[in-house]
Amino acid sequence: MSTDLRPLTPDAIGASVPRRGHWLVAALGRAVLRLIGWKVVGELPNVPRAVMIAAPHTSNYDGLVGVSAIQGLRLDIRFMAKHTLFRGPAGWLLRALGGIPVDRARSRGLVEDTKNLMTGGQPFWLGITPEGTRTGAEQWKTGFHRIAVDLELPIIVVTFCYRRKQARILDAFWPSGDQQTDMDAIYAMLDDVQPAHPERLSGPLRRLRQ
């Protein structure tokens, strides 16, 4: 998807989108983006609940850009990460940033547990990296699609393009219910993106480019 996207600023975000964060932390997030030369572009839907996916994910640097963008825009996005990252002081920081620890070896029931979290009374945006690894997974984890379908939520597709140095919000769409059709549409959106490490592209994106 090569369409030019407009820069996203905090005042362009709708009132229904969950927000949090001190102005000083937001200023720090924006300062980091300026320092590394990145921008956030695209539009966010004005909805209280959504599933946001980020791909391709090939480098820890994606996390720096993503966290800086979230803080800079004062977004309240909960994200899942492997439980081992939550040990020690780093765990406190990850939780403060919205992290939810997940034991991937005990993932049975994770989708249902997540749905229960999202159906409470408060706004809830869930961020997921569906590839599940930075080193070229052969298949994506599709639990995010089931969550979006079952709860009738939009899927927001975000990517980090290292050619443009942009965190790009590509689209927000309500899934059709046909998983393969929706997944193929998402893969196609990402065909023009240059990740940090192209050699680590996940199987679906690698096959699309061959």
C-alpha positions in Angstrom: 0.0 0.0 0.0 1.9 3.1 -1.3 -0.8 5.7 -0.6 0.5 8.8 1.0 -0.8 9.2 4.5 -1.2 12.4 6.6 0.7 12.9 9.8 -1.3 12.0 12.9 -1.5 14.5 15.7 -3.1 14.2 19.2 -5.8 16.7 18.4 -6.9 14.6 15.4 -7.9 11.7 17.6 -11.6 11.2 18.3 -13.1 11.5 21.8 -14.1 7.8 21.9 -10.5 6.5 21.6 -9.0 5.5 25.0 -6.4 8.0 26.1 -4.0 8.3 29.0 -0.6 9.6 29.9 1.0 12.8 31.4 1.8 15.6 29.0 5.4 15.3 30.0 5.6 11.6 28.9 3.8 12.6 25.7 6.3 15.3 25.0 9.1 12.7 25.6 7.5 10.3 23.2 7.3 12.9 20.5 10.9 14.0 21.2 12.2 10.5 20.7 10.4 10.2 17.4 11.9 13.5 16.2 15.4 12.4 17.4 15.3 9.2 15.4 13.6 10.9 12.5 10.3 9.0 12.5 6.7 10.1 12.0 3.3 8.6 12.7 0.9 8.9 9.8 -2.6 7.8 9.0 -6.0 8.0 10.8 -7.5 6.2 13.8 -11.2 5.2 14.0 -13.2 7.0 16.7 -14.3 3.9 18.5 -13.9 2.8 22.2 -12.8 -0.8 21.5 -10.6 -2.1 18.7 -8.0 -4.7 17.9 -4.7 -3.2 16.6 -2.2 -5.4 14.8 1.4 -4.5 14.0 3.4 -6.2 11.3 5.9 -7.1 10.0 7.8 -7.2 13.3 11.5 -8.0 12.6 13.4 -5.9 15.2 13.3 -4.7 18.8 13.6 -1.2 17.2 9.9 -1.6 16.2 9.1 -1.5 19.9 11.0 1.8 20.4 9.1 3.4 17.6 5.7 1.9 18.7 6.0 2.9 22.3 7.2 6.4 21.5 4.2 6.8 19.1 1.7 5.5 21.7 3.1 7.8 24.4 3.4 10.8 22.0 -0.2 10.5 21.0 -1.3 9.7 24.6 -3.1 6.5 23.5 -4.2 3.8 25.9 -3.3 0.6 24.1 -3.0 -2.7 26.0 -0.5 -5.1 24.4 0.4 -8.7 25.0 4.0 -9.8 25.5 5.7 -13.0 26.6 5.6 -13.3 30.4 9.4 -13.7 30.8 9.8 -10.0 29.8 7.9 -9.0 32.9 10.5 -10.1 35.4 12.2 -7.5 37.6 12.1 -3.7 37.0 11.3 -4.2 33.3 8.0 -5.8 34.3 6.9 -2.8 36.2 7.7 -0.6 33.2 5.9 -2.9 30.7 2.8 -3.0 32.9 2.9 0.8 33.2 3.0 1.0 29.4 -0.1 -1.3 29.1 1.6 -4.7 28.9 -0.3 -7.9 29.6 2.0 -10.9 30.3 1.2 -14.0 28.3 2.7 -17.5 28.8 2.8 -18.8 25.3 3.3 -22.4 26.5 -0.1 -22.1 28.3 -2.1 -20.3 25.6 -5.2 -22.5 25.9 -8.1 -20.2 26.6 -6.2 -17.1 25.8 -8.7 -15.8 23.2 -11.7 -16.3 25.6 -9.8 -14.6 28.4 -8.9 -11.7 26.2 -12.5 -11.3 25.1 -13.6 -11.2 28.7 -11.1 -8.4 29.3 -12.4 -6.4 26.4 -16.1 -6.7 27.2 -15.9 -4.7 30.5 -17.4 -1.3 30.9 -14.2 0.6 30.0 -12.8 1.4 26.6 -10.2 -1.1 25.5 -7.8 -1.2 22.6 -5.7 -4.3 22.2 -2.4 -4.3 20.4 -1.0 -7.5 19.0 2.0 -8.6 16.9 0.3 -11.6 15.1 3.6 -13.0 13.8 4.5 -13.9 17.4 8.3 -13.7 16.7 10.8 -11.4 15.1 12.5 -14.2 13.2 10.3 -15.2 10.4 7.3 -17.3 11.6 5.8 -19.5 8.9 2.3 -18.6 9.9 0.5 -15.8 11.8 -1.4 -16.4 15.0 -5.1 -15.6 14.1 -6.6 -15.3 17.5 -6.9 -11.5 16.9 -9.3 -12.2 14.0 -11.5 -14.4 16.1 -11.6 -11.7 18.9 -12.6 -9.0 16.4 -15.2 -11.1 14.7 -16.8 -12.4 17.9 -16.9 -8.9 19.5 -17.7 -7.1 16.3 -14.6 -4.9 16.5 -12.6 -3.1 13.8 -9.1 -4.4 13.1 -6.5 -1.6 12.8 -3.5 -2.4 10.7 -0.3 -0.7 11.6 3.2 -1.1 10.2 6.7 0.3 10.6 8.3 1.2 7.2 12.0 1.7 7.4 12.2 3.1 3.9 9.8 6.0 4.8 10.7 6.0 8.5 7.0 6.1 9.3 4.8 4.3 11.8 1.9 3.9 9.3 -1.8 3.3 10.2 -2.8 1.6 7.0 -6.5 0.8 7.5 -9.2 0.1 10.0 -11.8 -2.4 8.8 -14.5 -4.6 10.2 -13.7 -8.2 9.4 -16.0 -10.1 7.0 -15.9 -13.3 9.1 -14.1 -15.1 6.3 -10.7 -15.5 7.9 -8.7 -16.3 4.8 -10.2 -13.4 2.9 -9.5 -11.0 5.6 -6.0 -12.3 6.2 -5.2 -12.0 2.5 -6.4 -8.4 2.5 -4.1 -7.6 5.4 -1.1 -9.3 3.8 -1.7 -7.2 0.6 -1.7 -4.0 2.7 1.8 -4.8 3.9 3.3 -5.7 0.5 4.9 -2.3 0.0 6.4 -2.1 3.5 10.2 -2.3 4.1 10.9 -3.8 7.5 14.1 -3.5 9.5 15.2 -7.0 8.5 13.6 -8.1 5.2 15.2 -11.5 5.6 13.1 -12.1 8.7 9.7 -11.6 7.0 7.1 -14.1 8.1 6.0 -16.8 5.7 2.8 -15.2 4.4 4.5 -11.9 3.5 7.6 -13.6 2.1 5.5 -15.8 -0.2 3.5 -12.8 -1.4 6.7 -11.0 -2.5 8.2 -14.0 -4.3 
